[in-house]
Amino acid sequence: MKSCLLALLTLPLAFSTAAAERIVSIGGDVTQIIYALDAQQDLVARDSTSLHPAVVKKLPDVGYMRQLNAEGILALKPTLVLASELARPALALQQVEKNGVKVVDVTGKTDISAISEKIETIAATLHREEAGQALQEKVRKQLASVPKTTLPVKVLFILAHQGMGTMAGGSGTSADAAIRAAGLQNAMASIQRYQPLSQEGVVASAPQLIVATRDGIRTLGGEENLWKLPGIALTPAGKNHQLLVVDDMALLGFGIDTPGAILKLRQAAEALP
């Protein structure tokens, strides 16, 4: 009788153990949503772009999301990989999947609608649908606070990373999508993707506001060096030192911090003299 009772008492624990996932999250936007859904208990690793919330940095790092290694991921014995579809190389994730690990792609679209889609995918995968709906509603309210009217303010987004030249964000970039979502004009809309800064192009674009990331400013060696970039000093923004420094993942990642970053961008444009 005692042995039967013991078996019954341990049965729920056995089911719980069997149901537990070992999750690897790839993409800072993906990881933040997992935490926002309070589903981080099963996270065993993350990629190097997953820096928020700060506690996630205590987890093992499987590397940069665009330079993944299948062996490094498999070494952590995951049962589930939640990965941004921007993760590369695709072959690495295919190898992970061939080893019996479930891999779920999360949209990497550079569009405001992508935020809700990401939440829906992750919430459904982790069986957190109710929390997902609440998070989607929170995001909708935040986006609703961004004015819908357009402003004739031209914004130049400057991208600076170690090991590469300083570039401007043109059409088809996440920077362009964020600028347009704020109801503003991309000063470099005439170029495609990210292109190296040129004095002629910068002066002709005549931006009134320059946006750069915190990492970019560090790469440049400080704000004072930004004003020395080709043509910047000859623009309206350069003459008036109109600069907004943002968190790159918040503005460009189209995750749960993006609505706040877009509102901040809009407010900076509205505050211009």
Secondary structure, DSSP 8 states (H G I E B T S, - for coil): -HHHHHHHHHHHHHHHHHH---EEEESHHHHHHHHHTT-GGGEEEE-TT---SGGGGGS-B---TTS--HHHHHTT--SEEEEETT-S-HHHHHHHHHTT-EEEEE---SSTHHHHHHHHHHHHHTT-HHHHHHHHHHHHHHHHTS--S----EEEEEE--TTS--EEE-BTSHHHHHHHHTT-EETTTTSBSEEE--HHHHHHH--SEEEEEHHHHHHHTSHHHHTTSTTGGGSHHHHHT-EEEE-HHHHHS-STTHHHHHHHHHHHHHT--
